[in-house]
Amino acid sequence: MSSTPTRAYAPYSQPLWKRVLLTRESAIIALTVVVICWALAAVPNFDGPLTLKYLLQDTAPILLIALPMTLVIITGEIDLSVASIVGLSSVLLGVLHQGGMSVPAAGAVALLVGAACGTLNGVLVAYVGLPSLAVTIGTLALFRGVAVGLLGTTAVTDFPEAWTDLATGTVGESSVPLVMVPFAALVVVFTLLLHFSPFGRGVYDIGLNGEAARFSGVHVARTKLVLFVLSGVVSAFAGLYFTLRFGSARGDNATGLELQVIAAVLLGGVSIFGGRGRLHGVLAGVVLIGVIASALRLEGVTVNVTNIVIGVLLIVSVVSGALVAYVSGRLRRPRPGSSAEAPETSSRRAASAGA
Amino acid sequence: MAEHPADVVPTLELRGVRKAFGPVVALRSGTLVVAPGSIHALVGENGAGKSTLVKIVAGVYRRDGGELLLDGRPVDFGSTAESKAHGVAVIYQEPTLFPDLSVTENIFMGRHPLGALRRIDRAAMYAEAARLFERLGVRIDPRRKAEGLSIADQQIIEIAKAISLDARLLIMDEPTAALSGVEVERLFAVARSLRDEGRALVFISHRFDEVFALCDTVTVMRDGEYVATHPTASTSVDRIVAAMVGRDVAELFPKTPAALGDPVLEVQGLTSAGVFQDVSFTVRAGEIVGLAGLVGAGRSEIARAVFGVDRYDAGSVRLAGKPVPPGSPRAAIEAGMAFVPEDRRRQGLVIDASVSRNVAGVIRGSLARLGLLTARAENAAAAPWASRLEVKTGALDMHATTMSGGNQQKVVIAKWLATEPRLLIIDEPTRGIDVGTKAEVHRLLSELAGRGIAILMISSELPEVLGMADRVLVVAEGRITADLAREEATPEAVMLAATQHPGHHAAGLQGHRPSDVAPTEAAS
C-alpha cells in the first residue's frame, strides 16, 4: 500500500459495442424497431399521417408517468397511486374551472395537490417506514375516492377551446403532438437526474443496498420523498393533459393506468427488486406497448386481445432474462475429458503428496 | 492417519479445476485429494480460491474445466441437491436453518419419514434426531425450535443432517470462526469421531493451531492455484504460512510511534438507553485508539452513534472542536469522519455496484460539475485510490461481488480515504481477511496515523488491538471500564476490564481466548 498510485486500471472490462449492444435496453429497442417495421409493412394505414399523432397522444400520459416511476422502482419502491392522482388532478381542474378559476390557476392548484399527494406517500414510505406497496394501494383508493366524491358521476366539459386545442395540437405542420414538448423537457431532466447526477447514483445505491447507502451518507429517506413528490407532480400534470385532450374532467379518468405504466417500466428492463434499469429502455418499453396497441387497433383487434398480447409480452420479457442465464449456464457445463488445460505438474504433485 | 496406502481410492479428488467469473479467474487450478477416514485442512489467503473450490464441490458453481471425482468416479453437479445425493455435505460458517421449525424438522427437511397415508411420522423423526444427537454427544432437545440456537449448535444440527444423509464427505468452511473454546473442542471431538467412522472431512480455517490440532493433511492454495500438500505431522506453521503468502510475512503489527496532535474526536457523556452509558473519550491526531471488549459489549454501537448512523439519547460528539449534529452520517462525513463498518457486504459497500461507483461513492457530490456527474469523472477519481490500496481487479466496472473479502475491504477503505478524513473509525479492520492483506491493512493504518489522521479502531482480535493501538479503551456492558496506555495494555489487563461486570456475556468470548492469540503470533 504505497501512497503513490502504482496500478493502472482499464475503465471497462468489455469493449464498447458489447456494453452498448448486449444489454436488455438494446434488446427492447431492437424489438420496438422490428415491431414498428412490421406494422409499417403489414398493417394498413399504420403509415398514415394520423397514426403517429394518435399514438403519441395516447401514450403521452404513460410516457410522462413512466419517468418518475422508473426512479421510484429503481430505489426498490413502487407507486400504485399515480392513476388516482391523474383522476384527482383532472377533477380538480374541472371543479375549480367550473367555480370560475382560469385554467392555468386551476392547473397550478392541481399540480400542488399532486405534490401534496406525493408528499403523503413519500412521508409514509420514507420517514414512517411503511412498505410502499401497502401505502400506495391505500392512497390509490383514497385519492380516487376523493376524486369521485368531488365530482360524482358527472363530468366537466366546458373548457376554453384555446386550452383543449393546446392539448390536441401538433408542433407546427408536423404530426408530433404539442405535449411532446414538455415531455421532451422532462426526459432531459430525468435523464440528467438519474444518469448524470450524484442524486441518481444514490437512487441506484438505495435500490441495490439501502443500508450501505445510508452508511455512505446518502440521504435515503429524503431521496425517496423527492421521488414520490416528483411522481405526484408529474402524475398531476398528466392528469391536466388527459383532461384537456378529451375535454372532459371525470373522477374515473385514467383508471388502471398505473398498471400500464408499471408494465412498460418493467418491460423496459427495470428490475422490480430495484437497483437496475435505464431510462432509454423504459421509453422503448412504452413506445413498444403503444405501437402494438395502435397497430392491433388498426387491424380491428379488440382491446382485450391487445391486453393479452401485452401481458404475454411482459411475462416473456421477464422470463427471457432468466432463460438466457440458464441456457448460458448449461452451455458452459464442462464436457468429460475437457481437463486438458489443467496443469499437469500440479496434478502430479498433488497425487504424490495426497496419496 | 496422515499416511494412506497408495491404493486407497480418495473420497474426493479434484484435478486442475478451473472457474472464472467473466474475466476474473477465481480458480485457476484447484487440486485437492482427500482420503477416506481423514481430516484434510484447506488453507490459503482470502481470494486464494478456497470458497470457490468448495462451492464447486457443493454444486453451487459449475466448473469451467478440470476433473471432479467422488470415490474415483467422475461427477458433475448442477445443483446442491445433486451433490447432496452423492453424499457431499457442506457446513458453512453461519448455517442457514429455518428458525421457526424444530431442530428435528430442520434435519429432515425435504425427506420426512412417512407413516400410514403418507402422514409425517413425527415420533420416528424425533427418535432418530435424539439418536443422532446422542451419537454426536450433544444435548439438544429434538423438539426445540432452531431459533435461538448458538452458532455452534446450529453447526451441530447441520452435521446431524449430514450424518442422517450418510454423507461421506463433509466440508466445513471456517466452522470455528464464531465459536468459543469449549464449542471448538466439542466440534473437534465430533469431527474426529466422524473421521474414525471412515468419512472424509475437509476443514477450512485461518487458525493454524486448529489446523495442526485437528487435521491429518493440509493443502495450501494461493491465487487460485494449488501450491502444496503436506501431512501436518511433517510440516510447521512457518512453512505453511510461507507457502500461503509466497513470501515471508513481514512484521504483522508495524505500528510506528507518531507524534500526537490536537484532539480530533471528543465524545462526552454519550448515552443510548440500554445500549451504552456515559461514554467519554478523546482521539488525537496521529493516535490510534483501540476499542476492545467482548462481542456485544456495545463497541460497534458506540461507533455507529458517533458516526450518526444510530441516534443517541444524551451526550455530545465534537470533531476538531466543532459539534457534530446527531443522527446524520452526511453531517459526520462533512465534519471529516470516515467509517469502515463491521459488515462489509451489508454496510460497507454496494456489492452489486462497480469498483468505480463504490470508491467514488462518498465523494461523488464534489465530483459533479454544475450538478452533473459523469462515469468518466468517477473513474478518474476512483482509479488512483484503488491503485493506492492495490485493489486487485481487472477493470473499474467490475462488480464488488466478484472480488475476495480482502479486496472488498480495500475498496471500502479506498472509498473513505478518498474523502480525506480527519478521523477514521474502522470496525473489525481485518475480519475475514487473509494474512497478507491483514499486514497491508495494519501498515496502512500506521501510515495514516503517521500522517496525522486520528483512528478509532474496534477489533475482537486482541493481538491486533494490543499491537496497533497507542491507547486501548475497554468496553464492558456499555461502559468504558479501562483506558490503558500502550505500555499498560497487556492481554490480562484488557481481559480483566472487559469482564468487570460478570453477567450474561459469557457467550461472546470470541476473539479473547488464548487460542486466538497463538495463531497470529505464530504467523508473525
Chai-1 contact restraints between the chains, C-beta under 6 A:
chainA,res_idxA,chainB,res_idxB,connection_type,confidence,min_distance_angstrom,max_distance_angstrom,comment,restraint_id
A,M1,B,L389,contact,1.0,0.0,6.0,A-B,restraint_1
A,M1,B,E440,contact,1.0,0.0,6.0,A-B,restraint_2
A,M1,B,L444,contact,1.0,0.0,6.0,A-B,restraint_3
A,P5,B,P384,contact,1.0,0.0,6.0,A-B,restraint_4
A,P5,B,S387,contact,1.0,0.0,6.0,A-B,restraint_5
A,P5,B,R388,contact,1.0,0.0,6.0,A-B,restraint_6
A,T6,B,S387,contact,1.0,0.0,6.0,A-B,restraint_7
A,R7,B,S387,contact,1.0,0.0,6.0,A-B,restraint_8
A,Y9,B,A383,contact,1.0,0.0,6.0,A-B,restraint_9
A,Y9,B,L396,contact,1.0,0.0,6.0,A-B,restraint_10
A,A10,B,A395,contact,1.0,0.0,6.0,A-B,restraint_11
A,P11,B,N379,contact,1.0,0.0,6.0,A-B,restraint_12
A,P11,B,L396,contact,1.0,0.0,6.0,A-B,restraint_13
A,Y12,B,A395,contact,1.0,0.0,6.0,A-B,restraint_14
A,Y12,B,D397,contact,1.0,0.0,6.0,A-B,restraint_15
A,S13,B,P23,contact,1.0,0.0,6.0,A-B,restraint_16
A,S13,B,G394,contact,1.0,0.0,6.0,A-B,restraint_17
A,S13,B,A395,contact,1.0,0.0,6.0,A-B,restraint_18
A,S13,B,D397,contact,1.0,0.0,6.0,A-B,restraint_19
A,S13,B,M398,contact,1.0,0.0,6.0,A-B,restraint_20
A,F196,B,L372,contact,1.0,0.0,6.0,A-B,restraint_21
A,F196,B,L373,contact,1.0,0.0,6.0,A-B,restraint_22
A,S197,B,L373,contact,1.0,0.0,6.0,A-B,restraint_23
A,P198,B,R364,contact,1.0,0.0,6.0,A-B,restraint_24
A,P198,B,G365,contact,1.0,0.0,6.0,A-B,restraint_25
A,P198,B,A368,contact,1.0,0.0,6.0,A-B,restraint_26
A,P198,B,L373,contact,1.0,0.0,6.0,A-B,restraint_27
A,R201,B,R364,contact,1.0,0.0,6.0,A-B,restraint_28
A,D205,B,V350,contact,1.0,0.0,6.0,A-B,restraint_29
A,L208,B,V350,contact,1.0,0.0,6.0,A-B,restraint_30
A,L208,B,D352,contact,1.0,0.0,6.0,A-B,restraint_31
A,L208,B,A353,contact,1.0,0.0,6.0,A-B,restraint_32
A,N209,B,V350,contact,1.0,0.0,6.0,A-B,restraint_33
A,E211,B,R346,contact,1.0,0.0,6.0,A-B,restraint_34
A,E211,B,Q347,contact,1.0,0.0,6.0,A-B,restraint_35
A,A212,B,Q347,contact,1.0,0.0,6.0,A-B,restraint_36
A,A212,B,L349,contact,1.0,0.0,6.0,A-B,restraint_37
A,A212,B,V350,contact,1.0,0.0,6.0,A-B,restraint_38
A,F215,B,P341,contact,1.0,0.0,6.0,A-B,restraint_39
A,F215,B,Q347,contact,1.0,0.0,6.0,A-B,restraint_40
A,S216,B,G361,contact,1.0,0.0,6.0,A-B,restraint_41
A,S216,B,V362,contact,1.0,0.0,6.0,A-B,restraint_42
A,G217,B,P329,contact,1.0,0.0,6.0,A-B,restraint_43
A,G217,B,R330,contact,1.0,0.0,6.0,A-B,restraint_44
A,G217,B,I333,contact,1.0,0.0,6.0,A-B,restraint_45
A,G217,B,V362,contact,1.0,0.0,6.0,A-B,restraint_46
A,R333,B,R62,contact,1.0,0.0,6.0,A-B,restraint_47
A,P334,B,R63,contact,1.0,0.0,6.0,A-B,restraint_48
A,P334,B,G65,contact,1.0,0.0,6.0,A-B,restraint_49
A,S338,B,G65,contact,1.0,0.0,6.0,A-B,restraint_50
A,S339,B,G16,contact,1.0,0.0,6.0,A-B,restraint_51
A,S339,B,G65,contact,1.0,0.0,6.0,A-B,restraint_52
A,S339,B,G66,contact,1.0,0.0,6.0,A-B,restraint_53
A,S339,B,E67,contact,1.0,0.0,6.0,A-B,restraint_54
A,E341,B,G65,contact,1.0,0.0,6.0,A-B,restraint_55
A,A342,B,R15,contact,1.0,0.0,6.0,A-B,restraint_56
A,A342,B,G16,contact,1.0,0.0,6.0,A-B,restraint_57
A,A342,B,G66,contact,1.0,0.0,6.0,A-B,restraint_58
A,P343,B,S29,contact,1.0,0.0,6.0,A-B,restraint_59
A,S346,B,S29,contact,1.0,0.0,6.0,A-B,restraint_60
A,S346,B,T31,contact,1.0,0.0,6.0,A-B,restraint_61
A,S346,B,Y226,contact,1.0,0.0,6.0,A-B,restraint_62
A,S347,B,R15,contact,1.0,0.0,6.0,A-B,restraint_63
A,S347,B,G16,contact,1.0,0.0,6.0,A-B,restraint_64
A,A350,B,T31,contact,1.0,0.0,6.0,A-B,restraint_65
A,A350,B,V33,contact,1.0,0.0,6.0,A-B,restraint_66
A,A350,B,Y226,contact,1.0,0.0,6.0,A-B,restraint_67
A,A350,B,T229,contact,1.0,0.0,6.0,A-B,restraint_68
A,A353,B,T229,contact,1.0,0.0,6.0,A-B,restraint_69
A,G354,B,V33,contact,1.0,0.0,6.0,A-B,restraint_70
A,G354,B,T229,contact,1.0,0.0,6.0,A-B,restraint_71
A,A355,B,A6,contact,1.0,0.0,6.0,A-B,restraint_72
